[in-house]
Each structure stands twice: as structure tokens, then as C-alpha cells.
């Protein structure tokens, strides 16, 4: 059984709660400057091992693991973009998705709170929604490793406050789960309007996150790459 599609399908019918585009995807992760697309281009164009960016240190990768320092504010902040009548339901949904993301971490052996894992979940969920396809389990571990490597290697990453890293983790996990579960829910209850909203939102989120032409991205055994 495929973990991502099976898990998302179990939750999918719950999460059609309105306009996906109102989610604010502009907080902390943009200030971290991941440059994933640029790194993918460099890696694919390199002809010699010396041209490949050096692997981040073990300490840098360890710094990607975030810890909660109190009750989360992220579900309420994401829900703030919804009309007042729908905010309580949206906040409850986002809180459930954040808790449920822990099942993905356990299933794939990702350390709880790992920002690289949340970034991979975000990309995977948006990829599912944008293309209307399942996300193959065999690519997920590679994508997690790619997200860790790229984020940990960015200048200035170590100076990002721990609280901001935690909120970035929570936001990425929630949106990734939201997009994945919505996509899987559409398989059992098709709705063209929701499908279009999901595709448009996913493309917008990936463009903000990856800083490039997401229509040129491919996903394979080596992770994300430009075609």
C-alpha cells in the first residue's frame, strides 16, 4: 500500500473547506532563501564532482530539527484568511492536519519536527494537486534528503530564529497535507471548481517556494530537477 496516497485518501473527504488560495504561504520560508531550483540546475549541469556543491555539515542538518516551545499559533494564522464564519472550522482542520503529519514522519522514519521533511511534504502535496496524480512513495525519501541538503547549505540559515523555523515547519506541513488530502478527496468526489482552485493554488505555492518555472520541473529518483 502506498503510504502517501493511502493516508491522504483516508483524510481527503474532510478537507474541502473553501478557497485554497486564501492560505497565506508567504511567511518565514521565503526569508530562508532555499534556492532549490538553482541548486538543481547546478547539480544537473555539473560534469565533474568538483562542480557539485559541498554537502552541508552534520551540525547544519541537525539544525533543521525544530521543537515546539508552546502552543502552536500556525492553524489560527492560516485560518485568518477565511471569512469569519469559516475560521473555526478551518483552524480545527489545520490543527488536525498538523497532528496527522506526525503519521507521515513516523511512516517514513523522519525525525519529528524536521524542517526538511515538512518542506518535502509541502512539495509532494503541491505536486499532487498541480498534476492531479499520486505521489510515489519511492521518491519521498530522496525528496526529503534534497530539501535537507539545500536548506542546510544556505548562507545565513543558522541565524534564523528557532521560533521562525518552527512556524515554517508547521506551515509547510499543514499546507502540504491540505493539498494532498484535497487532491485525494477529489478522486472520490470530483468537483471541477475545487480541482481548478487546487491546481492554481499549488502552482502558486510552488512558484513562491522554488523561485522558478515550476512547469519545467520533473520529479524522479534524483528528486526535483529542471528539464
ZIKA-V24867 format. One record per backbone hydrogen bond with DSSP energy under -0.5 kcal/mol. CO is the residue of the C=O (numbers start at 1). NH is the residue of the N-H. Records with the same first field share a line. If there is no record, write none. Layout:
CO=NH + NH
This chain:
2=6
3=7
4=8
5=9
6=10
7=11
8=11 + 12
9=13
11=14
12=15
15=17
19=22
20=23
23=25
27=30
28=31 + 32
29=32 + 33
30=33
35=39
36=40
37=41
38=42
39=43
40=44
41=45
42=46
48=51
49=52
57=61
58=62
59=63
61=64
62=65
64=66 + 115
73=77
74=78
75=79
76=80
78=81
79=82
83=86 + 87
84=87 + 88
86=90
87=91
88=92
89=93
90=94
91=95
92=96
93=97
94=98
95=99
96=100
97=101
98=102
99=102
100=103 + 104
101=104 + 105
102=106
103=107
104=108
105=109 + 110
106=109
111=114
113=66
114=118
115=119
116=120
117=121
118=122
119=123
120=124
121=125
122=126
123=127
124=128
125=129
126=130
127=131
128=132 + 133
134=136
136=139
137=140 + 141
139=143
140=144
141=145
142=146
143=147
144=148
145=149
146=150
147=151
148=152
149=153
151=154
154=157
156=159
157=160
161=165
162=166
163=167
164=168
165=169
166=170
167=171
168=172
169=173
170=174
171=175
172=176
173=177
174=178
175=179
176=180
177=181
178=182
179=183
180=184
181=185
182=186
183=187
184=187 + 188
185=188 + 189
191=195
192=196
193=197
194=198
195=199
196=200
197=201
198=202
199=203
200=204
201=205
202=206
203=207
204=208
205=209
206=210
207=211
210=37
212=214
213=216
214=217
216=227
218=225
220=223
223=220
225=218
